[in-house]
Amino acid sequence: MYYRPSLADNQYSLPFDFCPIVDTENGKVISIDIPKVRRPIPKSKINQYLPGFIAEEYGSMRKDLKPLEVVQPEGVSFKLRGREIEWQNFKVLPLPLSYLTTTVPHWLQLP
């Protein structure tokens, strides 16, 4: 369980510090474990890193940056097949992308 003031907020950044114990067969809350020392919910504004939020907060994205070009004259050293990536005798599957967590390998096969 977590506190998320906006749907764009990262749900992992503000977890609640209590835990409900639920009987899933009967659909009832049995008890709620509450720690003796409570963690307060921050009152400060949550930082957002999506372009729309940055423009809303600061007016616009920076325009003084020059383009970054990554060049590999001999080609890449990995193979990408669908959502599987193979690199230096490792295979990673799947390869989900998220603006909050970047690339997260869920399964790793060693040689």
C-alpha positions in Angstrom: 0.0 0.0 0.0 1.2 3.5 -0.8 0.4 7.1 -0.9 0.3 8.6 -4.4 -1.1 12.1 -4.7 -1.0 11.9 -8.5 -1.4 9.0 -11.0 2.0 9.9 -12.4 3.8 9.6 -9.1 6.0 6.6 -8.4 4.1 4.3 -6.1 7.3 2.9 -4.5 8.5 6.3 -3.3 5.8 6.8 -0.5 4.9 3.4 1.0 2.6 3.4 4.0 4.2 2.2 7.2 1.3 -0.1 8.2 0.2 -3.4 6.9 -3.3 -4.8 6.7 -3.7 -8.5 7.4 -6.5 -9.8 5.1 -8.5 -13.0 4.9 -8.6 -13.4 1.1 -11.1 -16.2 1.2 -13.7 -14.2 3.1 -12.6 -10.8 1.9 -12.2 -9.3 5.3 -9.5 -7.3 7.1 -8.5 -9.3 10.2 -6.1 -6.7 11.7 -3.8 -3.9 10.8 -0.1 -4.0 11.9 1.0 -0.5 12.9 4.5 0.2 14.0 5.2 2.0 17.3 7.2 4.7 15.6 5.3 6.1 12.6 6.8 7.6 9.5 5.2 10.9 8.5 3.9 11.5 5.0 6.0 14.3 3.5 4.3 17.6 3.1 6.7 18.8 0.4 5.8 18.7 -3.3 6.7 15.5 -5.0 9.3 15.9 -7.8 8.2 14.8 -11.3 10.5 14.1 -14.2 8.1 13.8 -17.1 8.5 16.5 -19.7 4.9 17.8 -19.1 5.6 18.3 -15.3 9.0 19.9 -16.0 7.4 22.4 -18.4 4.7 23.1 -15.8 7.2 23.7 -13.0 9.9 25.5 -14.9 8.2 26.9 -17.9 9.9 24.8 -20.6 12.6 22.2 -21.3 16.2 23.5 -21.7 17.0 24.7 -25.2 20.7 25.3 -24.7 21.8 21.7 -25.0 23.5 20.4 -28.0 22.6 17.0 -29.5 24.5 13.9 -28.1 25.4 11.3 -30.8 26.6 7.9 -29.9 28.6 6.3 -32.7 29.7 2.7 -32.9 31.7 2.3 -36.2 32.0 -1.5 -35.9 28.4 -1.9 -34.8 26.9 -2.9 -31.5 28.1 -5.7 -29.3 24.7 -7.0 -28.4 21.8 -8.8 -30.2 18.2 -7.8 -29.7 15.5 -10.4 -30.6 12.1 -9.0 -29.7 12.3 -8.3 -25.9 15.4 -10.5 -25.4 18.8 -9.0 -25.3 22.0 -11.0 -25.6 25.3 -9.4 -24.6 28.7 -10.9 -23.6 27.3 -14.5 -23.2 24.4 -13.3 -21.1 20.7 -13.4 -22.0 18.2 -11.1 -20.4 14.4 -11.4 -20.8 12.1 -9.5 -20.9 13.4 -6.0 -21.3 10.7 -3.6 -20.1 11.3 0.1 -20.2 9.8 2.6 -17.7 10.4 6.2 -17.2 10.5 5.6 -13.4 12.8 2.6 -13.2 14.6 2.6 -16.6 15.5 -0.9 -17.8 14.7 -3.7 -15.4 16.0 -7.2 -16.3 13.5 -9.8 -15.0 15.2 -13.0 -16.0 18.9 -13.6 -16.6 20.4 -16.7 -18.2 24.1 -17.4 -17.6 26.3 -19.2 -20.2 
